[in-house]
């Protein structure tokens, strides 16, 4: 029942209607971490698309502020005219003119100043969002690393418990064969070994999940 429910949950996460498949492959053993906390944070800031998008929005807003400020600058334009005009009743002659125009905004009713203040407010909010996102990324990476370290330690302890449980089972079997133990003692030792093996499997799952979360936090691909 637990396995069927887990498959249904996985199917829902994948957007699949049918959950009738079987899981294949084996969980890999915990390997070394891909880098130091600071190097992973730097990598995250370079690869995470949400952070890069926030930086692009900030740069675009800076250009908007510059554009709003340009409303107070004089505008220089080049003017040109070419065509024909009547020189008499039947004759025409070509004519043309070239000139330079200068427009200076002397009074705009505060429209430009209001627009600049508005764009600066949006720029300040964009900078604040970028700072918060960077702090969140740092927290995500550091939390994922701590979880990886904890799951690796748990995996090491679980493997040691398997070795101890195997030794206890060996001793209980020898005692039973020599008539100094009972079958119940052997069954209890077998149950303890099974629980130890289950703990190892659970620790391997936790280790793989923690590394998947680390890959997600650093903007990598989850394998």
ChimeraX attribute file (.defattr): number of C-alpha atoms within 10 A of each C-alpha:
attribute: neighborCount
match mode: 1-to-1
recipient: residues
	/A:1	6
	/A:2	7
	/A:3	8
	/A:4	11
	/A:5	11
	/A:6	12
	/A:7	18
	/A:8	17
	/A:9	14
	/A:10	13
	/A:11	16
	/A:12	13
	/A:13	9
	/A:14	9
	/A:15	9
	/A:16	11
	/A:17	9
	/A:18	10
	/A:19	15
	/A:20	9
	/A:21	8
	/A:22	6
	/A:23	6
	/A:24	6
	/A:25	5
	/A:26	6
	/A:27	11
	/A:28	10
	/A:29	13
	/A:30	18
	/A:31	10
	/A:32	8
	/A:33	13
	/A:34	11
	/A:35	11
	/A:36	10
	/A:37	16
	/A:38	12
	/A:39	10
	/A:40	22
	/A:41	21
	/A:42	13
	/A:43	15
	/A:44	24
	/A:45	19
	/A:46	13
	/A:47	14
	/A:48	16
	/A:49	12
	/A:50	13
	/A:51	20
	/A:52	15
	/A:53	12
	/A:54	18
	/A:55	16
	/A:56	12
	/A:57	16
	/A:58	21
	/A:59	14
	/A:60	12
	/A:61	20
	/A:62	18
	/A:63	14
	/A:64	18
	/A:65	19
	/A:66	13
	/A:67	14
	/A:68	20
	/A:69	16
	/A:70	13
	/A:71	17
	/A:72	16
	/A:73	11
	/A:74	12
	/A:75	12
	/A:76	11
	/A:77	11
	/A:78	9
	/A:79	10
	/A:80	10
	/A:81	9
	/A:82	9
	/A:83	9
	/A:84	10
	/A:85	11
	/A:86	10
	/A:87	10
	/A:88	8
	/A:89	6
	/A:90	6
	/A:91	8
	/A:92	11
	/A:93	10
	/A:94	10
	/A:95	10
	/A:96	10
	/A:97	9
	/A:98	9
	/A:99	9
	/A:100	9
	/A:101	9
	/A:102	9
	/A:103	10
	/A:104	11
	/A:105	11
	/A:106	9
	/A:107	9
	/A:108	10
	/A:109	8
	/A:110	8
	/A:111	12
	/A:112	17
	/A:113	14
	/A:114	12
	/A:115	17
	/A:116	19
	/A:117	14
	/A:118	13
	/A:119	20
	/A:120	18
	/A:121	14
	/A:122	17
	/A:123	21
	/A:124	14
	/A:125	13
	/A:126	19
	/A:127	18
	/A:128	13
	/A:129	16
	/A:130	20
	/A:131	14
	/A:132	12
	/A:133	16
	/A:134	17
	/A:135	11
	/A:136	13
	/A:137	21
	/A:138	21
	/A:139	14
	/A:140	18
	/A:141	22
	/A:142	19
	/A:143	16
	/A:144	23
	/A:145	22
	/A:146	14
	/A:147	19
	/A:148	24
	/A:149	16
	/A:150	15
	/A:151	23
	/A:152	22
	/A:153	13
	/A:154	18
	/A:155	23
	/A:156	14
	/A:157	15
	/A:158	22
	/A:159	17
	/A:160	12
	/A:161	19
	/A:162	20
	/A:163	14
	/A:164	15
	/A:165	21
	/A:166	17
	/A:167	14
	/A:168	19
	/A:169	21
	/A:170	15
	/A:171	15
	/A:172	23
	/A:173	21
	/A:174	14
	/A:175	16
	/A:176	16
	/A:177	12
	/A:178	9
	/A:179	10
	/A:180	10
	/A:181	15
	/A:182	13
	/A:183	14
	/A:184	11
	/A:185	16
	/A:186	20
	/A:187	14
	/A:188	14
	/A:189	21
	/A:190	19
	/A:191	14
	/A:192	19
	/A:193	21
	/A:194	15
	/A:195	16
	/A:196	22
	/A:197	18
	/A:198	14
	/A:199	19
	/A:200	21
	/A:201	16
	/A:202	16
	/A:203	24
	/A:204	22
	/A:205	17
	/A:206	20
	/A:207	26
	/A:208	21
	/A:209	17
	/A:210	22
	/A:211	23
	/A:212	18
	/A:213	21
	/A:214	26
	/A:215	19
	/A:216	17
	/A:217	25
	/A:218	23
	/A:219	20
	/A:220	15
	/A:221	10
	/A:222	11
	/A:223	7
